[in-house]
């Protein structure tokens, strides 16, 4: 009965919200490969043996004035050492030319342990609510007298729901983003109302008796309003020396958009290092299409701190067990 009381509210809200339309919130890049799955999936809040604080900064189209840029700060943890519930928060600032959006997201998760003590086995649920403020800075616009040279802003809210299942080195997540019906953003009147996004992630960690550990994974997205399909194919490798872990990843993203003249393709090499409770990574993304805005690519830096770490929670993938101790 206790189990049903914890799970039922998630299922009820999920089924109720499937009939809603929504607004876009935090954009999805390759941040999740830098030990930051929680940015995409709310069911990852507090899922591992460590509290995680992460900072990311992304600059697109280097050398282009007013190019898109994104900064995020996220934290997630269990409520306490013995709790099956977790929580998380994300702050983000997404700017593109004269338009920007700032937001805050809070998440609650519940994890159902099914482990026998030797192999990690867990089912998780997560629910997140977001508040976003959009802003359009028209103070520098000139030439058209009909344009009011002011800063316009509007705000909206939204919600995401997700489930996750882990078994040993296998990890999987399914999330429905942008569930709620909210007022249309009057700063983007051409934006479609229905921006619900379905995301499925799966991967497997090969970590036993290998000189280098490997983790292939895939992430699929389907955007309901536009029919766009996006696939990420990823390969990540780890090597540990004493208290330092070096890792690298390669991600290939392909957009399958039936309405697009040319489907977008991106390749993203990522390098990272974990030292004790600290994490650093650098991501470079290059567009592979014949026609591109710039050849300078996109740059992203991620910094992380594990604030506390318990003993490894049976045999599991790296996003469950942090490699080293924290504060």
C-alpha positions in Angstrom: 0.0 0.0 0.0 2.9 2.4 0.8 4.3 1.7 -2.6 1.0 2.5 -4.3 0.7 5.7 -2.4 4.1 6.9 -3.6 3.7 5.9 -7.2 0.0 6.7 -7.9 0.3 10.5 -7.8 2.9 10.3 -10.6 0.8 8.1 -12.8 -2.3 10.2 -12.2 -0.6 13.5 -13.2 1.0 11.8 -16.1 -2.2 10.5 -17.6 -4.1 13.7 -16.9 -1.5 15.8 -18.7 -1.2 13.8 -21.9 -4.1 15.8 -23.3 -2.4 19.2 -22.8 -0.3 21.4 -25.2 2.8 23.2 -24.1 5.7 25.5 -24.4 9.4 24.8 -24.9 11.7 25.1 -21.9 15.4 24.1 -21.5 17.0 23.2 -24.9 18.6 19.7 -25.2 22.3 19.5 -26.2 25.0 16.9 -25.3 25.2 18.1 -21.7 23.8 14.8 -20.4 26.9 13.0 -21.5 29.0 15.0 -19.0 27.5 13.0 -16.1 24.4 15.3 -16.1 21.5 13.0 -17.2 19.3 15.0 -14.8 19.2 17.9 -17.2 17.1 15.8 -19.6 15.3 13.3 -17.3 13.7 14.3 -14.0 13.7 10.7 -12.9 17.5 10.9 -12.5 17.2 13.3 -9.5 19.0 11.6 -6.6 19.3 8.4 -8.6 22.9 7.6 -7.7 25.2 7.4 -4.7 26.2 11.1 -4.8 24.7 14.6 -4.7 25.8 16.3 -7.9 26.3 20.0 -8.5 26.9 20.9 -12.2 27.6 24.1 -14.2 27.6 24.3 -18.0 28.3 27.2 -20.4 27.7 26.8 -24.1 28.6 29.2 -26.9 27.3 28.6 -30.4 28.6 30.0 -33.7 31.8 31.5 -32.3 32.6 34.8 -34.1 29.0 35.5 -35.0 27.5 38.6 -33.3 24.6 37.9 -30.9 25.1 34.1 -31.3 23.1 31.7 -29.2 24.5 31.0 -25.7 23.3 28.9 -22.8 24.3 28.6 -19.1 22.9 26.1 -16.6 23.4 25.3 -13.0 21.8 22.1 -11.6 21.8 20.2 -8.4 20.1 17.0 -7.4 20.3 14.6 -4.4 18.4 12.2 -2.2 16.6 13.8 0.7 18.8 11.7 3.1 21.0 8.7 3.1 18.1 6.2 3.7 15.4 7.9 1.6 14.1 6.5 -1.6 13.0 10.0 -2.7 15.1 12.6 -4.4 14.9 16.2 -5.5 16.6 18.5 -8.0 16.7 22.1 -9.3 17.9 23.7 -12.5 18.6 27.3 -13.3 19.2 28.3 -16.9 19.7 31.4 -19.1 19.3 30.8 -22.8 20.0 33.8 -25.1 19.7 34.0 -28.9 20.3 37.4 -30.4 17.8 39.9 -28.9 15.7 37.2 -27.4 16.4 35.4 -24.1 14.7 33.1 -21.7 15.5 32.5 -18.1 14.0 29.7 -16.1 14.0 27.6 -12.9 12.9 24.0 -12.7 12.3 21.9 -9.6 11.9 18.1 -9.6 10.8 15.3 -7.3 11.7 11.7 -7.9 10.9 8.4 -6.2 13.1 5.3 -6.6 11.9 1.7 -6.1 14.9 -0.5 -5.2 14.6 -4.1 -6.5 18.2 -5.1 -6.0 19.5 -8.4 -4.6 22.6 -6.6 -3.2 25.0 -7.7 -6.0 23.5 -6.2 -9.1 21.8 -2.8 -9.0 18.1 -3.0 -10.0 15.9 0.0 -9.7 12.7 1.6 -11.1 12.4 5.4 -10.8 9.7 8.0 -11.4 10.3 11.8 -11.7 8.1 14.9 -12.0 9.4 18.4 -12.7 7.8 21.8 -12.9 9.4 24.8 -14.7 8.8 28.5 -14.7 10.2 30.4 -17.7 10.5 34.1 -18.4 11.0 35.2 -22.1 12.4 38.6 -22.9 12.8 40.5 -26.2 15.2 43.5 -26.0 14.1 46.0 -28.7 16.0 49.0 -27.3 18.6 48.9 -30.0 16.2 48.5 -32.9 16.2 51.4 -35.5 14.6 52.2 -38.8 11.1 51.1 -38.2 8.9 53.7 -36.3 6.3 51.0 -35.6 8.6 49.1 -33.3 8.6 50.2 -29.7 12.1 50.4 -28.4 11.4 48.7 -25.1 12.2 45.4 -23.4 9.1 43.1 -23.6 8.7 40.1 -21.4 6.3 37.3 -20.8 6.3 34.2 -18.7 4.8 30.7 -18.6 5.1 27.4 -16.7 5.4 23.8 -17.7 6.0 20.3 -16.5 7.9 17.1 -17.4 7.3 13.5 -16.4 9.7 10.6 -16.6 10.5 7.0 -15.7 13.8 5.2 -15.5 14.9 1.6 -15.2 18.4 0.4 -14.3 19.7 -3.2 -14.1 23.4 -3.6 -13.6 25.2 -1.8 -16.4 22.0 -1.2 -18.3 20.3 2.2 -18.0 17.1 3.5 -19.6 15.0 6.6 -19.4 11.7 7.8 -20.9 10.6 11.4 -20.4 7.7 13.4 -21.8 8.6 17.1 -21.7 6.4 20.1 -21.9 3.2 18.6 -20.6 1.1 21.5 -19.6 -1.2 23.8 -21.4 0.0 27.4 -20.9 -0.6 30.8 -22.4 1.1 31.3 -25.8 4.3 33.2 -25.7 3.5 36.5 -27.4 7.1 37.2 -28.1 7.2 34.2 -30.5 3.8 34.4 -32.2 4.9 32.0 -34.9 5.9 29.3 -32.4 3.6 26.2 -32.5 1.5 25.7 -29.4 2.2 22.0 -29.1 5.9 21.5 -28.3 5.5 18.2 -26.4 8.8 16.2 -26.7 9.1 12.5 -26.1 12.6 11.3 -25.2 13.9 7.8 -24.9 17.5 7.1 -23.7 19.2 3.7 -23.3 22.8 2.6 -22.8 25.0 -0.2 -21.5 28.2 0.0 -19.5 30.9 -2.6 -20.3 33.2 -2.3 -17.3 34.4 -5.7 -16.2 37.8 -7.2 -17.1 38.5 -4.6 -19.8 41.5 -2.3 -20.0 39.2 0.6 -21.1 35.6 0.6 -20.1 33.0 1.5 -22.7 29.4 2.8 -22.6 27.5 3.0 -25.9 24.1 4.8 -25.7 21.4 6.2 -27.8 18.8 9.0 -27.3 15.7 9.4 -29.4 13.4 12.5 -29.5 10.1 13.0 -31.1 8.5 16.5 -31.2 4.8 16.1 -31.5 3.9 19.5 -32.9 6.4 19.5 -35.7 6.9 15.8 -36.4 10.6 16.2 -36.1 12.6 13.1 -35.0 16.1 13.4 -33.6 18.6 10.6 -32.8 21.8 10.7 -30.8 24.3 7.9 -31.2 27.0 8.0 -28.5 30.1 6.1 -27.4 31.8 6.9 -24.2 35.1 5.4 -22.9 36.6 5.5 -19.4 40.1 4.8 -18.0 41.1 5.2 -14.3 44.5 5.8 -12.9 44.7 6.0 -9.1 42.2 8.7 -8.0 41.9 10.2 -11.5 39.5 9.0 -14.2 39.9 10.2 -17.8 37.0 9.8 -20.2 36.0 10.7 -23.7 32.8 10.5 -25.8 31.8 10.9 -29.4 28.2 11.8 -30.2 26.5 11.9 -33.6 23.2 13.7 -33.8 20.9 13.4 -36.8 17.6 15.3 -37.3 14.9 13.5 -39.4 12.5 16.4 -40.2 10.0 15.7 -43.0 9.5 19.4 -43.5 13.1 20.4 -43.7 15.0 20.8 -47.0 18.2 19.6 -45.4 18.2 17.5 -42.3 20.7 18.7 -39.7 23.7 16.5 -38.7 26.1 17.3 -35.8 29.3 15.5 -34.5 30.4 16.2 -31.0 33.7 15.0 -29.5 33.8 15.3 -25.7 36.8 15.0 -23.3 36.6 14.9 -19.5 38.4 14.2 -16.3 37.1 13.2 -12.8 39.5 13.9 -9.9 38.2 12.9 -6.5 35.0 14.9 -6.1 35.6 17.2 -9.1 34.6 16.9 -12.8 35.6 18.9 -15.9 34.6 18.4 -19.5 34.9 20.2 -22.8 32.5 19.6 -25.8 33.1 20.8 -29.4 30.1 20.4 -31.8 30.5 20.8 -35.6 27.7 20.8 -38.1 28.2 18.4 -40.9 25.7 19.7 -43.5 26.9 21.2 -46.8 25.4 24.5 -45.9 26.3 25.9 -42.5 26.1 29.3 -40.9 29.7 29.1 -39.6 32.6 26.6 -39.6 33.8 27.7 -36.1 31.5 25.2 -34.3 29.9 25.2 -30.9 31.9 25.2 -27.6 30.8 24.0 -24.2 32.4 23.6 -20.8 31.0 21.7 -17.9 32.1 21.8 -14.3 30.9 19.5 -11.5 31.2 18.8 -7.8 30.0 15.7 -6.0 29.1 17.0 -2.5 28.8 13.6 -0.8 29.3 10.0 -1.9 28.3 6.7 -0.4 29.7 3.4 -1.1 29.0 2.0 -4.7 25.4 0.7 -4.9 26.1 -2.8 -6.2 27.2 -3.3 -9.8 25.8 -0.5 -11.9 26.5 2.0 -14.7 28.6 5.2 -14.0 25.6 7.6 -13.6 24.6 5.4 -10.6 28.0 5.0 -9.0 30.4 8.0 -8.8 34.0 6.9 -9.2 35.4 8.6 -6.2 34.4 10.1 -2.9 33.0 13.6 -2.2 32.8 16.0 0.7 
